[in-house]
Amino acid sequence: MINQSIDFLTNEALILGISNIELEAQNSEYEGFCFQADGISYRSRLAKKTPKKNGYFVVFWEKNESNTNQAYAYETSPSFICIIVRDKYQSGYFKFPKEVLLNQGVLRSEEKAGKMGIRVYPTWEKELNSSAQKTQKWQAPYFKQTSI
């Protein structure tokens, strides 16, 4: 399945020259892996549609030295986190700079615990509650809709 994500990133997100692929076994359910392209570091995830809430869910955690789950750290995070969204008739991806995820409280820092998962809202998601609309608004500049 990870090959589909790599193909998507190459063909739809136009991230060329993907190399140094490192699978993240703890997030294999979300096709988690890290890679390099043109000297830039990336982390990739496949978001999942949830049946009872609008949007798509994706995990952002790693194990610490005590084997406890924790949010990704800003200091060790790749430059960008790409989140692929594939639905029946629509697809797209988010390409978040790590600074944005830090400012939104997603990545862990000395000041913030971070989040171990987030919900993403592609621009095709409508009829959102006010909290989801607020989230969609900050996420929208980092989203690109593609075709399947």
GIDAJO-V591661 format. One line per field, one symbol per residue. ss: DSSP state (H for helix, E for strand, L for the rest). phi: phi as a letter, one per 40 degrees, with the letter a starting at -180 (. if undefined). burial: 1 if it has 16 or more other ideal C-beta (glycine too) atoms within 10 Angstrom, else 0. Layout:
# GIDAJO-V591661
ss=???
phi=???
burial=???
This chain:
# GIDAJO-V591661
ss=LHHHHHHHHHHLLLLLLLEEEEELHHHHHHLLEEEEELLEEEEEEELEELLLLLLEEEELEEELLLLLEEELELLLLLLEEEEEEELLLLEEEEEEEHHHHHHLLLLELLLLLLLLEEEELLLLLLLLLHHHHHHHHHHHLLEEEELL
phi=.ccccccccccbcfccgcafcbcbdcbccbfcababafgbcbbbabcbcbcbbcgbbacbbaccccgbcacccddbcccbbbbcbbbdbbaiabbcccccccccgcccaccbcgbcabbbbdcccbfccccccccdcccdcbbbcbbc
burial=0000110110011010010000010010011111111000011111100000001101111100000001110100110111111100001111110101110101110000011001111100100100010011001001100100
